Amino acid sequence: MQATGNRSHIMFIDSHCHINFPELAEQMPDLLARMRENKVSHALCVSVDLPTLPQVLEIAAQHENVYASVGVHPDYEDTPEPSVDDLVRLAATPKVVAIGETGLDYYRLEGRSIEDMEWQRERFRTHIRAARATGKPLIIHTRSAADDTLRIMREEQAGEPAGVMHCFTESWDVAQGALDQNFYISFSGIVTFKSARDLQDVARRVPLERMLIETDSPYLAPVPYRGKLNQPGYVRHVAEFIADLRGEPLQKIADTTTENFFRLFATAKRCPASSD
């Protein structure tokens, strides 16, 4: 990987993780210690449904360097459906910096047609409207649904609050469509996989000032931990891979993605310890 200058000043941010999930929550002290060891200064713990949201909010409240979002993931069908008012009210909770994750996922239709997924599209619109009402950015998940995702983003003017296409796995054309709507592109450990050639090409082409890095932990651990339980500390491996891929100093990748995080999630504040 790329050599850097003074590595002690390099800091990373995991812009998307699920450390409230049981397999990570039960080892929170060790998880936070490994973040420090790997120079990961902050993490954004992302909501996937309303029943588990209190756990997300509690973790953020307990740890100065952890932030939260509010939202219901498109994969969660049998779960309480949020209204715009619900999301706006919950987004006012201290340390909530974003709406989501939300979006569309047609990967597992299970015998249904895309027309049957209108409930996902309506939920997505609800989240975009809440983001516009609060001014807080969106965290968007899209899988096997890029055309509808971009279309609904345009129709609902998602570019007004802006946001991030998280754990991006789509083509350059989709990335360009999101960039044109004022969105950031976030890369997870998938970009380090040998099979991810097309995604690596996208990672070379995305403007660095519009890039974020993430783990999506506990899933999708990057090389060299692929197949193991993921954690926020491993986001540095995503950054190292992208630095090597783009031929840019790791310091530049770290500094720029950190600045991007605080620019996008504007209500997040830097912790004093993050400059240690």
N, C-alpha and C positions, 0 to 999 in steps of 0.2 A: 504494500500500500504506500501511498504518497508519504514522504517524509515531511515533517512540519517543523516549525520553530519551537517555541516554548510550549510544550503540550500541557503544562500546568494551567495555562490560561484558556485552553479549549473547553467550551461548555456546549452541551447538546440539550435539546428539549424533545421529549417524546410527546408529539402532538395528538396522539390517539392511543389510548390503552383502556383496558377493562380490569383494573386492579381490584375492583369490588367483587369480581367473580371468585367463588370459594377457593379455587386452587391457588390464587395469588393472595387473597385477603388473609388467609390463615398463616401466611409467612411474611406479613407486612414489615416487621422490623428488618429482617434480612433483605427484603426487596428494596427498601429505602437505603440500606447500607450499600447494596450493590449499585444503586443509582449513583451514590456519592463516589464510589470507587471508579466508576466509569465516566465521571464528569457529566452526569445527566442532572441538570439543575432543577428542571420542572417537568411535570407530567400533566396531561389533560385526561381525566377519567371520564369516559363517555357513556352516557345513559343509553340503554336499549329498550327499557319499558318502564312503566310507571310503578309497578309493584316493587321493583328493586331500586328505584331512584333514591329512596331514603339512605340506602347504603352508600351510594355514590356521593350524596351530599354530606354525609357524616365523614367520609374519608377526606373530602376536600376541606371540611371544617377543622378537622384534627391536624392537618398537615399544611404548613404554610406554602409549600412549593407544589401543591396539588390543586388543580382546578377541575371544574365539573361542567357538564352540559345537561340539557334536559331534552328528551325526545323518545320516540318509539321506533325501533328498527323495522324495516319493511318485512323481515322474515317472521316477525312475531304477529301471528294472525289472531290467535285466541287470547287476547289480552285487552285490558281496558283501553278504549280509544280516546285519545286526547282531543279536546277542542282547542280552538285558537286561544280562548280565554284561559283555559287550563295552562297552556304552555307559556302564555304571557305572565300569568301569576307565578308559576314556578321559576321562570327565568329571572324573576326579581330576587330570588334567594341569593344571599351573599356567596361569591365565588363562582357563580354560574356565568360562564363567558360565551356560551354558544347554544344554538338550537340544533338538536340531532343526537344520535345520527338518524337520518331520514333518507328517503330516496326510493328506489325501485329495485326489485330483485326478481327476475323471471327465471332464474336458474333451475328451480325445482317447481315446475308447474304441476307435477303429479296428476297428469291426465287432463288438466284444465287448459283452457286457451288463454291467450293474452287478454282477450276481452273480459275474461272472468276476474282479472286482477284490478278492476276499477277501484276496489277498496284500497289498494296500495296507492293508486294515483291520487285518490281523494285525501288520504293521510299525508301524502307528500305535499299536496297543495296547502293543507292545514299548517304544516310546519313552516313552509315558505311564508305564509301570511303572518304567522307568529314572529318569524325573524324580521319581517318588514316592520311589524308593529313595535318590536323591542329595539330594533337597530342592531341586534346581535347576529353574528355571522352563522351561516349554516354549515353543518358537517354532513356531506352527502355521500351515501353509499349507492353504487350502481353496479349491477351485475346482469349481464345478458339483457340489458334494457337501456342501452345508451341513447338510442334515438328518442324514446319517450322521455327519458330523464332530461335531456337537453331541451326538448320541446316544452315540457312543463316549466322548466326553469325560465325559459323565455316568456311563456305566457303569463307566469306569475311574477315576472320581474325580479327573479332571485338575485340578479346582479346588484340590486340596490343595497341589500345588507352585505352582499358578497359571501364568501365562504370558501370551503375547501372540498375538493374531490378526494375523499380519503381512500387509502389503500388502493391507489390507482392501478388498474390492470388493463385499461382499454388502449385503443390505437392512438396514433398521433392526431388523427382527425378529431377524435373525441376530446383529446386534451386541448386542441386548438379551439374547439367549440366552447369549452369551459373557460379557457383563458380569455376568450372574447367577451365572456360575461363577467369578467372581473374576478374569476375564481383562482385559487391556488391549487396546485397539484401536490399531493402527498404520496411519498413512496415508503413502502413497508419492506420487510425482509424478503418479499417475493422478488424484488429487483436483484437480489444476490443469487437467485437460483440459476443454474446453468441453462435451464430450458427457457428462461425469460428473455430471449434475445430481442423480441419486438419491444418489450417493456423497457429494456435497457436502452434501446434507441430513443424512446420517448424521454428517458431520464437524461440523455445527452442533449436533447433539443429544448426541453423546458427552460425558459429563462430562470436563472438562479434566484432572481428577486421574487419569483412566484412559486418557489418550491418549499415544501415542508417535509419532514421526516417523521416516521412513527414506527411503532411496533405492532399495533393491534393486538398486543398481548392479552390473553395467554396464547394466542394463535400465531402461526406463521413466523416462527423463529428464523432469523437470518442464518446463512452460512457464517460461522462453522457450527451453529447450534441447531441446524435444521432437523425437524422431527422431535425436538425437545420442547419442554414448556418454555414459552417466551416470557420476557419481562422487560420493563422499561430500560434497564441498564444496557440491554442489547441494541438499543437504537444507535449507539456509536458505530456498530458494525455496518449499519445501513449507510451512515455518513461516510465511513471509510471506503466502502465499495463505490459509492457515487463519486467521491473525490478521485479515486483511481480511474473510474470509467470516463470521467470528464477531463482528466489530466489537470486537475486544479488542487491547490493546497487544501488539506483537511481543515486548516484554520479558517479558510474562506468559506467552506461549506458550513462549518459549525457556526461561524459568526452570522452569516447571511440567513440561514434557516432560523436561527434564534431571533434575529431582528424581525424576520417575517412573521414569526409566531406572535410577537408582541404588537406588531402592526395590525395583523388580522384580528386577533383576540384582544381588542384594545382595552378591555376592562381588567385584564390580567396584569398583575404587578410583579415586578422582579423581586425576588427574595434577597435580603441582604447577604445571605450565605451563598447566593448564586455567583457572586463575584470573587469568592474565596479562591 
